[in-house]
Amino acid sequence: MSQYFDELETRSPKARAEALARDLPRQVARAQALPGYADHLAGIDAASVTRIQDLARLPVLRKSDLGRAQGTHAPFGGLTTRAPYAFSHVFQSPGPIYEPGGTDHDWWRMGRFLAACGIGKGDIVQNCFGYHLTPAGMIFENGARAVGAAVLPAGTGQTELQARAAHDIGVTAYAGTPDYLKIILDKADEMGLSLKITRAAVGGGALFPSLRQEYADRGIVCRECYATADLGNIAYESDAMEGLIVDEGVVVEIVTPGTGDPVAPGDVGEVVVTTLNPDYPLIRFATGDLSAAIDGTSSCGRTNTRIKGWMGRADQTTKIKGMFVRPEQVAELVSRHAEIGRVRVIASREAEKDVMTVQIEAEGGDEARYRRSVADTLKLKGRIEIVSKGALPNDGKVIEDRRSYD
């Protein structure tokens, strides 16, 4: 069922690297010319940024940076190459953060995911993503146009009308959050309506295995993608079901939370994305999501990097003894000692008091030195536990809150 969207998906690693060496310096230079990047990318030699590894020399751009930039250069923070009126749409996400949108061919790069779902000409997609202010509805509609499918712009709510429309129109595919399709299907059953939906392209929430199986039992193939309002599609699932394949229009790095430093291959870290969209060149944009790279390539024939998908949030800031402890502080602690591997700060309660335990991977480390560094960087005193290399879980967590809030 799965089909290729274009030849970029199956190109050789050499061809992809050559394209990146051409496109990445242009994108960095394009960003440097924008007022929102004037200070952020100052002093960077764009021509020297030709590989994914070179991006590690550039600072990370965070959501909070967007908010501040948009306060100075409304509405897009001086980060777009088009004037606001030159875009097809302007969206507002919580914050508020404003995002541009285009109707150019596959502007959000969602067509590649829909093609991988087997959606294309001859399909009618019931698009149950929101169309009001936020961009998800238009992101998926733009993708449907790119693969030649028709769209029922259903949005959310009015489930009885949704079930009736799906039946009357002969909808063949669904786009929306994973769980809302079940609500429509159950309502159709209740109303005695037969539906023709055989494919579902989902995102914006967790696709639990039990729910995927329930759809499969109904004859519906359900695949998920990973996308954001700022970046559009980042990665998507194919019939191979071997993680998510990174889209051809972005560059994905996995870094240690709170830093821009790449993690070791296979380790869990924060997803940082650079887009190749010339209209909106986000450079090293930190999503705040955790994931990990998967070795090798997909058996479906698509050759780009794969990631495991969403594995939690990277912002683990936790208040201990009335003080905030942040991932950036933990990263500074690690940087002070070359022999340290991973560090994990654990917040717990004993005798109705907060307790901070700092677990440090180090062979033969000096506990007294670590104690001083902990006090300097975390601004708190705590227990020190030195453990062997590899003893701490590879889950991307640097701060763990074990306190019960029930």
C-alpha positions as CSV (number, residue, x, y, z in Angstrom):
1,M,0.0,0.0,0.0
2,S,2.8,2.4,0.9
3,Q,4.1,4.4,-2.0
4,Y,7.0,6.8,-2.6
5,F,6.2,10.5,-2.8
6,D,9.4,11.4,-4.8
7,E,12.8,10.2,-5.6
8,L,14.4,12.0,-2.7
9,E,13.2,9.3,-0.3
10,T,15.3,6.6,-1.9
11,R,18.5,8.4,-2.8
12,S,21.9,7.2,-1.7
13,P,23.6,8.5,1.4
14,K,26.2,10.1,-0.9
15,A,23.5,12.0,-2.9
16,R,21.8,13.2,0.2
17,A,25.1,14.4,1.7
18,E,26.0,16.2,-1.5
19,A,22.6,18.0,-1.5
20,L,23.0,18.9,2.1
21,A,26.5,20.4,1.5
22,R,24.8,22.6,-1.1
23,D,21.6,23.5,0.7
24,L,22.8,23.9,4.3
25,P,25.2,26.8,3.8
26,R,22.6,28.6,1.8
27,Q,20.0,28.2,4.5
28,V,22.4,29.4,7.2
29,A,23.4,32.4,5.1
30,R,19.7,33.1,4.4
31,A,19.0,33.1,8.1
32,Q,21.9,35.4,8.9
33,A,20.5,38.0,6.6
34,L,17.3,38.2,8.7
35,P,16.9,40.7,11.6
36,G,15.8,38.0,14.0
37,Y,19.1,36.1,13.6
38,A,21.4,39.2,13.7
39,D,22.8,38.3,17.1
40,H,22.0,34.7,17.2
41,L,24.1,33.6,14.3
42,A,26.7,36.4,14.4
43,G,30.2,35.3,13.6
44,I,29.2,32.0,12.0
45,D,30.8,31.2,8.7
46,A,27.8,29.9,6.7
47,A,30.0,28.4,4.0
48,S,31.7,26.1,6.6
49,V,28.3,24.5,7.7
50,T,28.0,21.7,5.1
51,R,27.3,18.6,7.3
52,I,25.0,17.7,10.1
53,Q,28.0,17.5,12.4
54,D,28.8,21.2,11.6
55,L,25.5,22.3,13.1
56,A,26.8,21.5,16.6
57,R,28.9,24.7,16.4
58,L,25.7,26.8,16.1
59,P,23.5,27.9,19.0
60,V,20.1,26.3,19.7
61,L,17.0,28.3,19.0
62,R,14.2,27.7,21.5
63,K,10.5,28.4,21.7
64,S,11.1,31.1,24.3
65,D,13.5,32.7,21.8
66,L,10.7,32.9,19.2
67,G,8.4,34.6,21.7
68,R,11.0,37.2,22.5
69,A,11.9,37.8,18.9
70,Q,8.2,38.2,18.0
71,G,7.9,40.8,20.6
72,T,10.5,42.8,18.8
73,H,9.8,42.0,15.2
74,A,6.1,41.2,14.9
75,P,4.6,38.9,13.9
76,F,7.2,36.3,13.0
77,G,10.2,37.5,14.9
78,G,12.2,38.7,11.9
79,L,12.8,35.0,11.0
80,T,11.0,34.8,7.7
81,T,12.2,35.8,4.2
82,R,8.7,36.9,3.2
83,A,6.7,39.7,4.5
84,P,3.7,38.6,6.6
85,Y,1.2,39.6,3.9
86,A,3.1,37.4,1.4
87,F,2.2,34.2,3.1
88,S,-1.1,32.4,2.5
89,H,-1.9,32.1,6.2
90,V,-0.9,33.4,9.6
91,F,-1.5,31.1,12.6
92,Q,-1.6,31.6,16.3
93,S,-0.5,28.8,18.7
94,P,-0.5,29.0,22.5
95,G,1.9,31.5,24.0
96,P,0.9,33.2,21.8
97,I,3.4,32.2,19.1
98,Y,2.6,33.2,15.4
99,E,3.5,30.9,12.5
100,P,3.4,31.5,8.8
101,G,1.9,29.1,6.3
102,G,2.0,28.6,2.6
103,T,-0.1,26.8,0.0
104,D,2.8,26.2,-2.3
105,H,3.3,22.6,-3.3
106,D,3.7,20.6,0.0
107,W,4.9,23.6,1.9
108,W,4.5,21.8,5.2
109,R,6.0,18.5,3.7
110,M,3.0,16.4,4.8
111,G,2.5,14.9,1.4
112,R,5.4,12.5,1.9
113,F,3.7,11.0,5.0
114,L,0.3,10.7,3.3
115,A,1.9,8.9,0.4
116,A,3.5,6.5,2.8
117,C,0.0,5.9,4.2
118,G,-1.1,4.9,0.8
119,I,-3.3,8.0,0.4
120,G,-3.5,9.7,-3.0
121,K,-5.7,10.2,-6.1
122,G,-9.1,8.7,-5.7
123,D,-9.2,9.2,-1.9
124,I,-11.4,11.6,0.1
125,V,-9.7,12.5,3.4
126,Q,-11.8,13.4,6.4
127,N,-9.5,16.0,8.0
128,C,-10.3,16.2,11.7
129,F,-7.4,18.5,12.7
130,G,-8.4,22.0,13.8
131,Y,-8.8,24.8,11.3
132,H,-9.3,27.5,13.8
133,L,-6.1,29.7,14.5
134,T,-3.7,26.7,14.8
135,P,-2.1,25.2,11.6
136,A,-2.7,21.5,11.9
137,G,-5.8,21.4,9.7
138,M,-4.1,23.4,6.9
139,I,-0.9,21.3,7.3
140,F,-2.8,18.1,6.5
141,E,-5.0,19.7,3.8
142,N,-1.9,21.0,2.0
143,G,-0.4,17.5,2.2
144,A,-3.6,16.0,0.8
145,R,-3.5,18.4,-2.2
146,A,0.1,17.4,-2.8
147,V,-0.9,13.7,-3.3
148,G,-4.0,14.5,-5.3
149,A,-6.6,13.6,-2.6
150,A,-9.9,15.4,-2.0
151,V,-10.5,16.8,1.5
152,L,-13.6,17.0,3.8
153,P,-12.5,19.9,6.1
154,A,-14.2,18.4,9.2
155,G,-12.2,19.9,12.0
156,T,-13.2,18.7,15.5
157,G,-16.5,18.1,17.3
158,Q,-20.1,17.5,16.0
159,T,-19.4,13.7,15.9
160,E,-22.8,12.8,14.7
161,L,-22.5,15.1,11.7
162,Q,-19.0,13.8,11.1
163,A,-20.2,10.2,11.0
164,R,-23.0,11.1,8.6
165,A,-20.7,13.0,6.3
166,A,-18.2,10.2,6.2
167,H,-21.0,7.8,5.2
168,D,-22.7,10.0,2.7
169,I,-19.6,11.2,0.9
170,G,-17.8,7.9,1.0
171,V,-14.7,9.1,2.9
172,T,-11.8,6.6,2.4
173,A,-9.2,8.1,4.7
174,Y,-8.9,9.9,8.1
175,A,-6.5,12.5,9.3
176,G,-6.6,13.6,12.9
177,T,-5.6,12.7,16.4
178,P,-5.3,8.9,17.1
179,D,-8.3,8.6,19.4
180,Y,-10.9,10.8,17.6
181,L,-11.3,8.3,14.8
182,K,-12.6,5.7,17.3
183,I,-15.2,8.2,18.4
184,I,-16.4,8.7,14.8
185,L,-16.4,4.9,14.2
186,D,-18.3,4.2,17.4
187,K,-20.9,6.9,16.5
188,A,-21.3,5.5,13.0
189,D,-21.9,2.0,14.6
190,E,-24.5,3.5,16.9
191,M,-26.2,5.2,14.0
192,G,-26.1,2.1,11.8
193,L,-23.9,3.7,9.2
194,S,-21.3,1.8,7.2
195,L,-18.0,3.6,6.5
196,K,-15.4,3.1,3.9
197,I,-12.4,4.4,5.8
198,T,-9.4,2.1,5.2
199,R,-6.4,4.3,6.1
200,A,-5.7,6.7,8.9
201,A,-2.9,9.3,9.1
202,V,-2.6,10.4,12.7
203,G,-0.5,12.8,14.8
204,G,-0.8,15.2,17.7
205,G,-1.1,12.5,20.4
206,A,0.0,9.0,21.4
207,L,-1.0,6.1,19.2
208,F,-1.2,3.3,21.7
209,P,-0.7,-0.3,20.3
210,S,-4.1,-1.4,21.5
211,L,-5.8,1.4,19.6
212,R,-3.7,0.7,16.4
213,Q,-4.8,-3.0,16.7
214,E,-8.4,-2.0,17.1
215,Y,-8.3,0.0,13.9
216,A,-6.5,-2.9,12.2
217,D,-9.3,-5.3,13.3
218,R,-11.7,-2.9,11.5
219,G,-9.6,-3.1,8.4
220,I,-8.0,0.4,8.8
221,V,-4.3,0.8,8.4
222,C,-3.2,3.5,10.9
223,R,0.2,5.2,10.6
224,E,1.6,8.2,12.6
225,C,3.8,11.2,12.0
226,Y,5.8,13.6,14.2
227,A,5.1,17.2,13.3
228,T,4.9,20.6,15.0
229,A,3.2,23.9,14.2
230,D,6.6,25.7,13.7
231,L,8.4,23.0,11.6
232,G,5.7,21.0,9.8
233,N,6.4,17.4,9.3
234,I,9.6,16.1,10.9
235,A,9.4,12.3,10.6
236,Y,6.8,9.7,9.6
237,E,6.0,6.1,9.7
238,S,5.9,3.7,6.7
239,D,4.5,0.2,6.4
240,A,7.8,-1.2,7.6
241,M,6.8,0.0,11.1
242,E,10.5,0.4,12.1
243,G,10.5,3.8,13.8
244,L,9.9,7.1,12.0
245,I,11.8,8.2,8.9
246,V,13.1,11.7,8.9
247,D,11.6,13.9,6.2
248,E,13.8,15.1,3.4
249,G,13.1,18.8,4.0
250,V,14.6,18.9,7.5
251,V,17.8,18.0,9.3
252,V,17.4,16.3,12.7
253,E,19.9,16.2,15.6
254,I,19.6,14.4,18.9
255,V,21.3,16.4,21.7
256,T,21.7,16.3,25.4
257,P,18.8,18.2,27.0
258,G,19.7,21.7,28.0
259,T,22.6,21.9,25.6
260,G,23.3,21.7,21.9
261,D,25.7,18.9,22.2
262,P,24.9,15.7,20.1
263,V,24.5,12.5,22.1
264,A,26.2,9.3,21.3
265,P,24.5,7.2,18.6
266,G,21.4,5.5,19.9
267,D,21.2,7.6,23.1
268,V,18.0,9.4,24.0
269,G,18.1,13.2,23.8
270,E,16.3,16.3,22.7
271,V,15.2,16.6,19.1
272,V,16.7,19.6,17.4
273,V,15.6,20.4,13.9
274,T,16.9,22.6,11.1
275,T,14.5,23.3,8.2
276,L,15.5,23.7,4.6
277,N,12.3,25.8,3.9
278,P,13.6,29.0,2.3
279,D,10.6,31.0,3.5
280,Y,11.1,30.2,7.2
281,P,14.6,29.0,7.9
282,L,14.5,27.8,11.5
283,I,18.1,26.8,12.4
284,R,18.6,24.3,15.2
285,F,15.1,24.7,16.6
286,A,14.8,22.8,19.8
287,T,11.4,21.0,20.0
288,G,11.6,20.1,23.7
289,D,10.8,16.5,22.7
290,L,12.9,13.4,23.5
291,S,13.8,10.7,20.9
292,A,16.7,8.6,19.8
293,A,18.2,7.7,16.4
294,I,17.9,4.2,15.1
295,D,20.8,2.6,13.3
296,G,20.5,1.5,9.7
297,T,17.7,2.3,7.2
298,S,14.1,1.2,6.8
299,S,13.3,-2.0,5.0
300,C,10.6,-0.1,3.0
301,G,13.4,1.3,0.8
302,R,13.4,4.9,2.2
303,T,17.0,5.7,3.1
304,N,17.0,8.7,5.4
305,T,17.8,8.6,9.1
306,R,15.2,7.1,11.5
307,I,14.2,8.0,15.0
308,K,12.2,6.1,17.6
309,G,9.4,8.7,17.8
310,W,8.2,10.7,20.7
311,M,9.7,9.6,24.0
312,G,8.7,12.3,26.4
313,R,9.6,16.0,27.1
314,A,13.2,17.3,27.5
315,D,12.3,20.1,29.8
316,Q,12.8,18.4,33.1
317,T,13.1,21.5,35.3
318,T,12.2,20.6,38.8
319,K,11.9,22.5,42.1
320,I,13.8,20.9,44.9
321,K,14.0,22.5,48.4
322,G,12.3,25.6,46.9
323,M,15.0,26.0,44.2
324,F,14.6,25.2,40.5
325,V,17.1,22.7,39.1
326,R,17.4,22.8,35.3
327,P,18.9,20.5,32.7
328,E,21.4,23.3,31.7
329,Q,22.8,23.2,35.3
330,V,23.3,19.4,35.1
331,A,25.1,19.9,31.8
332,E,27.4,22.4,33.4
333,L,28.2,19.9,36.2
334,V,29.1,17.3,33.6
335,S,31.3,19.7,31.7
336,R,33.5,20.3,34.8
337,H,34.7,16.8,35.0
338,A,36.0,15.0,31.9
339,E,35.7,11.5,33.4
340,I,31.9,11.8,34.0
341,G,29.5,9.9,31.8
342,R,25.9,10.5,32.6
343,V,24.5,12.3,35.6
344,R,21.0,11.9,37.1
345,V,19.5,14.3,39.7
346,I,16.8,12.6,41.7
347,A,14.3,14.4,43.8
348,S,12.6,12.4,46.6
349,R,11.0,12.9,50.0
350,E,12.1,11.7,53.4
351,A,10.5,12.7,56.8
352,E,8.4,15.3,54.9
353,K,11.5,17.0,53.5
354,D,12.9,17.2,50.0
355,V,16.1,15.2,49.3
356,M,18.4,15.6,46.3
357,T,20.5,12.7,45.2
358,V,23.0,13.1,42.4
359,Q,24.0,9.9,40.6
360,I,27.3,10.2,38.7
361,E,28.7,7.8,36.2
362,A,32.5,7.8,36.8
363,E,35.2,5.3,37.4
364,G,37.1,6.1,40.6
365,G,35.7,9.6,40.9
366,D,36.4,12.0,43.8
367,E,33.2,12.3,45.8
368,A,34.4,15.5,47.6
369,R,35.2,17.2,44.3
370,Y,31.8,16.3,42.9
371,R,30.1,17.5,46.1
372,R,31.7,21.0,45.6
373,S,30.7,21.1,42.0
374,V,27.1,20.1,42.7
375,A,26.9,22.9,45.2
376,D,28.4,25.4,42.7
377,T,26.3,24.4,39.7
378,L,23.0,23.2,41.2
379,K,23.1,25.7,44.1
380,L,22.0,23.0,46.4
381,K,23.6,20.3,48.6
382,G,22.7,16.7,48.2
383,R,23.8,13.1,48.4
384,I,26.4,11.9,45.9
385,E,26.3,8.4,44.5
386,I,29.1,7.4,42.2
387,V,28.1,4.5,39.8
388,S,29.9,2.7,37.1
389,K,29.8,3.7,33.4
390,G,26.6,2.6,31.8
391,A,24.7,2.1,35.0
392,L,22.2,4.9,34.5
393,P,19.2,4.4,32.2
394,N,19.5,5.6,28.6
395,D,16.1,7.4,28.7
396,G,17.2,11.0,28.2
397,K,16.4,12.0,31.8
398,V,18.9,14.1,33.7
399,I,16.4,15.1,36.4
400,E,13.9,12.6,37.9
401,D,11.2,13.5,40.3
402,R,10.2,10.6,42.5
403,R,8.0,12.5,44.9
404,S,4.3,11.6,45.1
405,Y,1.8,14.3,44.5
406,D,-1.3,12.2,45.3
